[in-house]
Amino acid sequence: MTALSAIGMSWGSARAAESLVVADPGGPFKEGYGAAFYRPYQEQTGVEIVNIAREHQPTSQVRAIVETKNYSWDVVTITLGDQVMLSSLGMLEKLDWSDQNMKDIMPEARRDDWMGVDVYATVLSYNSATFGNKVPQSWADFWDVKGFPGRRSLRRSPIDTLEIALLADGVDPKELYPIDYDRAFRMLDKIRPDIAVWWTGGAQTSQMLESGEVDLIATWNGRAQTVIDAGKPVGIGWNQGLYSIEGWAIPKGNPKAALGMPFIAFCADPKRQAEYTKTLAYGPTNPKAYDYIPPERAKYLPTAPEHIQKLILANQDWWGQHKGEAEQKFNEWLLS
């Protein structure tokens, strides 16, 4: 019997007074997750889902919740990188992985104390009106300013940017880590004069693509997709994209942990994951979700079979140990 079946049999009105405070990134997630998870779960179980928006990087908030035992959140979405750090500090509850749908989750999205629920990717996006039939296919093309002239933009962060530089220099994806700082910065030195904007936020990248301010940009696929959906001439190159995963966790010691477990299991259901892809261009972590996603939508999602094989999983275990060091080196390079 799945956790979902157990919910239907034993909860119902008996749990009508119960509630879960669920934190996500806000914005489009409120509607996407609301339609896929929050409202259906509340209707089926009677457990009220109180949705709030969290900060972009919620690790400090989770730590504060656990350390003060002031459990303002019961379940929260965190990235795989956040999971690595918080788990090493013992800040997350172990999950119950007995549910069948949870067993179907892709291996990369499974940790003892975290379940990935959506996949996002940093991809090469471009103005298709600028390039016509000859579009950039790789990060080496991004560095090829003569073959692909235009205004360029990279993220003002070592995360993804260092990997992108190494991939542009021909490093095998299997040999990206540990990151060779010197080699990465040598490549960044070459492209630096041609970077028109060092972006700091996802919304900024969408605006630049929509206005035509930049012709090539490394951005999250969901941000590029919003511009495509608005009818603008924007394309996505999936080759050599770097993907990561966002998922559910429960702060350690939360008195509502047992109540949060079935909710997380509910979010593993392939039909439920398929639902959020209608508004969020992120890839479901349960491959069976593609049985319920139209092909015309699937072609825009990172975990679609034709895309995931071209993508590279960013090594969050490495970043968990070296993020501070990498940020210091990157900022020093920017100021040099």
BATORKOL-885883 format. One record per residue (C-alpha): residue in one letter; x, y, z. Coordinates in steps of 0.2 Angstrom, whole numbers, padded with zeros to 4 digits, always signed. Example, Ala and Ser with C-alpha at 12.3 -4.5 7.8 and 13.67 -1.06 7.14 Angstrom:
! residues 2
a+0062-0022+0039s+0068-0005+0036
END
This chain:
! residues 336
m+0000+0000+0000t+0007+0017-0005a+0008+0031+0008l-0005+0040-0003s-0017+0025-0001a-0014+0026+0018i-0019+0044+0018g-0035+0041+0010m-0040+0027+0021s-0035+0034+0038w-0034+0053+0038g-0049+0062+0030s-0059+0072+0042a-0049+0066+0057r-0035+0077+0052a-0045+0091+0046a-0038+0102+0060e-0020+0098+0055s-0009+0110+0045l+0008+0110+0037v+0018+0126+0033v+0026+0123+0017a+0040+0135+0010d+0045+0136-0008p+0054+0149-0019g+0037+0159-0022g+0033+0167-0038p+0028+0154-0052f+0030+0140-0039k+0015+0146-0029e+0004+0142-0044g+0013+0127-0051y+0015+0118-0035g-0002+0124-0029a-0010+0115-0043a+0001+0100-0043f+0003+0097-0024y-0005+0109-0012r-0023+0110-0017p-0025+0092-0022y-0017+0086-0005q-0027+0097+0005e-0043+0091-0004q-0039+0073-0002t-0033+0073+0016g-0040+0088+0025v-0023+0094+0030e-0022+0112+0027i-0007+0117+0017v+0000+0135+0022n+0011+0140+0008i+0024+0154+0011a+0039+0160+0000r+0056+0157+0006e+0073+0166+0003h+0083+0162-0013q+0096+0153-0002p+0086+0146+0013t+0101+0137+0022s+0103+0150+0035q+0084+0150+0039v+0084+0131+0040r+0099+0132+0052a+0090+0145+0063i+0074+0135+0063v+0083+0120+0070e+0095+0128+0082t+0081+0139+0090k+0068+0125+0088n+0056+0138+0082y+0048+0128+0068s+0040+0141+0057w+0042+0129+0042d+0037+0111+0042v+0043+0106+0025v+0054+0116+0013t+0061+0115-0004i+0080+0116-0005t+0092+0113-0019l+0104+0098-0019g+0118+0110-0014d+0109+0116+0001q+0105+0097+0005v+0124+0093+0005m+0128+0107+0018l+0113+0105+0029s+0114+0086+0030s+0132+0087+0035l+0127+0098+0049g+0113+0086+0054m+0099+0098+0051l+0087+0087+0041e+0075+0073+0046k+0077+0056+0038l+0063+0053+0026d+0053+0037+0024w+0057+0030+0007s+0044+0015+0008d+0032+0023-0004q+0032+0015-0022n+0031+0032-0031m+0046+0038-0021k+0055+0022-0026d+0053+0027-0044i+0062+0044-0042m+0078+0046-0052p+0093+0040-0042e+0101+0058-0043a+0086+0065-0033r+0087+0052-0019r+0095+0056-0002d+0091+0049+0015d+0084+0066+0021w+0079+0074+0004m+0068+0070-0011g+0071+0080-0027v+0055+0085-0035d+0061+0096-0050v+0076+0098-0061y+0082+0114-0068a+0097+0117-0079t+0109+0131-0083v+0109+0132-0102l+0115+0142-0117s+0101+0153-0122y+0102+0164-0138n+0092+0177-0148s+0087+0166-0163a+0083+0182-0174t+0102+0186-0172f+0109+0170-0178g+0096+0163-0190n+0100+0145-0195k+0118+0145-0188v+0115+0144-0169p+0127+0141-0155q+0128+0123-0150s+0141+0123-0136w+0150+0134-0123a+0165+0134-0136d+0153+0143-0147f+0149+0155-0133w+0168+0159-0133d+0169+0161-0152v+0165+0179-0153k+0170+0180-0172g+0159+0165-0177f+0145+0171-0166p+0146+0190-0164g+0134+0198-0151r+0132+0204-0134r+0135+0191-0120s+0131+0188-0102l+0137+0177-0088r+0132+0174-0070r+0141+0185-0058s+0145+0169-0048p+0158+0155-0048i+0143+0142-0048d+0141+0136-0066t+0152+0149-0073l+0168+0140-0068e+0162+0124-0076i+0156+0133-0091a+0173+0140-0094l+0181+0123-0092l+0169+0115-0104a+0172+0129-0117d+0191+0124-0115g+0187+0106-0120v+0187+0098-0102d+0179+0081-0102p+0163+0083-0091k+0169+0068-0081e+0185+0078-0077l+0177+0094-0071y+0180+0091-0053p+0190+0096-0043i+0188+0112-0053d+0205+0118-0060y+0204+0137-0055d+0219+0143-0065r+0212+0135-0081a+0195+0142-0078f+0201+0159-0075r+0212+0159-0090m+0197+0155-0101l+0187+0169-0092d+0201+0181-0096k+0198+0178-0114i+0179+0181-0114r+0179+0195-0101p+0180+0210-0113d+0165+0203-0122i+0154+0201-0107a+0141+0215-0108v+0132+0210-0092w+0137+0200-0077w+0119+0195-0071t+0114+0192-0053g+0096+0187-0054g+0085+0175-0064a+0072+0189-0068q+0086+0200-0075t+0091+0186-0088s+0073+0185-0094q+0072+0204-0096m+0088+0205-0106l+0082+0191-0117e+0065+0198-0120s+0072+0216-0123g+0086+0209-0135e+0099+0217-0124v+0110+0202-0125d+0112+0189-0139l+0120+0175-0129i+0118+0171-0111a+0120+0157-0098t+0104+0156-0089w+0092+0144-0081n+0081+0135-0093g+0065+0141-0084r+0070+0159-0086a+0073+0157-0105q+0056+0147-0107t+0046+0162-0100v+0053+0172-0114i+0049+0159-0127d+0032+0157-0120a+0029+0176-0122g+0033+0173-0141k+0050+0181-0142p+0063+0174-0154v+0074+0165-0141g+0081+0147-0142i+0089+0135-0129g+0105+0125-0132w+0104+0109-0121n+0121+0103-0125q+0133+0104-0110g+0120+0112-0099l+0123+0110-0080y+0108+0103-0071s+0104+0102-0052i+0089+0097-0042e+0077+0105-0030g+0067+0095-0018w+0058+0093-0001a+0066+0092+0016i+0060+0093+0034p+0070+0103+0047k+0077+0092+0060g+0067+0089+0076n+0051+0096+0068p+0036+0090+0079k+0026+0089+0062a+0039+0078+0054a+0027+0063+0053l+0014+0074+0046g+0026+0080+0032m+0032+0063+0027p+0015+0058+0018f+0015+0075+0009i+0032+0072+0002a+0027+0055-0004f+0012+0063-0012c+0024+0074-0022a+0032+0059-0029d+0017+0054-0039p+0020+0055-0057k+0003+0063-0062r+0006+0076-0049q+0023+0080-0055a+0016+0081-0073e+0004+0094-0067y+0017+0107-0062t+0025+0106-0079k+0010+0115-0086t+0017+0131-0079l+0034+0127-0073a+0047+0122-0086y+0056+0111-0074g+0059+0092-0076p+0050+0080-0066t+0061+0068-0055n+0049+0053-0058p+0052+0047-0076k+0034+0040-0076a+0027+0058-0076y+0031+0059-0095d+0017+0047-0098y+0006+0062-0093i+0015+0076-0102p+0011+0081-0120p+0026+0079-0131e+0025+0098-0136r+0028+0102-0118a+0040+0088-0114k+0053+0095-0127y+0055+0110-0116l+0059+0100-0100p+0077+0096-0094t+0073+0078-0089a+0065+0074-0106p+0075+0059-0113e+0082+0069-0127h+0089+0083-0116i+0095+0074-0100q+0108+0064-0110k+0116+0080-0115l+0116+0088-0098i+0129+0087-0084l+0125+0085-0066a+0134+0098-0056n+0144+0090-0042q+0136+0098-0027d+0146+0087-0015w+0161+0097-0021w+0153+0113-0020g+0147+0110-0003q+0165+0109+0002h+0173+0122-0009k+0159+0136-0011g+0167+0149+0000e+0184+0146-0007a+0177+0147-0025e+0167+0163-0021q+0183+0171-0014k+0193+0167-0029f+0180+0172-0041n+0177+0189-0033e+0196+0192-0032w+0196+0189-0051l+0182+0201-0055l+0191+0215-0045s+0208+0211-0053
END
